[in-house]
């Protein structure tokens, strides 16, 4: 399926594929179909195995102790790591480690000591606070959370919504308006400790994902020292843009992983299941669905690899990453939908992972920038930014 | 959002009327003191009915009452109910020894 790989890439892919088949999938048989966490003893055992493989902290940059994978290898692994029931949002139940928040790699030394390094050691957890009740796709205009300078501190008032893991976090980064008249150029990024007075997790927001909720936050006279400004005042949106675009490529690749597995299941079932005297696989309607699936998978892979290759060569890749994300999220959803149709009644039950993938793939078209925003980015770049 | 439906006695008859669907439930003593918050997940044979039947067999029906909610988001709703309980009482329900409080989030409802 993957052309032009190096021997090293092939070896790593084989290793991770075996890991998923031999270590992850057998454990899932004993978990609730919507579970996203392993029992602590299983988690720790698998983390130790991943460390032995030299792949722990897979998304941590090499200079901070990560394995230093190039973007293409990382994307290939994302395809493999997603190929199990929980694989889209909890690939391998996170035993390959977390990278922490991309913005923290741009923090100053003091902030790195207080937040980044403890997060990389697994001692502290962070959240990312951008979206507000007034919107998320156009944050420059939507951000109404206000930070006002008060001596050496800033006083923050406002609210955030759809924020993951804030209720379990020790700290978070949040964006607030520090110069409301300036739009994007008036937003500042702050690091907040969740035990600071005035920080409240007000409620849980349930979503299509049964094992993961978002939260709604409120800030009431939350006092933040200036030392907790990440980057510069009014330049909150210029932090880590390239890292964030880079993350979009494995995000797209994970959608393909699910699609690959769904297609594999659809083909197997079409050969086994007989209707009206013959296997489903002999029906043209089914054959065409399988062909359309393959087309969606291969075009997505092509776009992901094109973006990854450009990023690895050091060329601008923002448009390519947007194309990969847009196409993989939409195509992956179509593949799961067709696989479900081929499975008939069984496809919509919790006996198979398809119903979970169906729900979670729907979120993929919205998370990490919705399809419409990806189209906006692509159109702007193709039209030289001339038409807003 | 709290679960504040009326309590139902945990008897064979009331359980027989329950749906076989996925969802969450609370168990309480006669004085309304909640001692367990659970859910009927994807592996429950008859959903809420079989989960509550297990408790009826374990606890008898004289002193126990329950309330439930059909919910496809049973895992996050279960966590939400536990967090709301902890926010109010600063501890988990006494029989929720199956939950690691360190892995639970912290809520401060308005």
Interface residues (C-beta under 8 A of the other chain):
Chain A: X32 X33 X34 X35 X37 X40 X165 X167 X168 X194 X200 X201 X202 X203 X204 X206 X207 X209 X210 X211 X212 X213 X215 X218 X350
Chain B: X1 X41 X42 X43 X72 X73 X74 X75 X76 X77 X79 X80 X83 X100 X103 X104 X105 X106 X107 X108 X109 X110
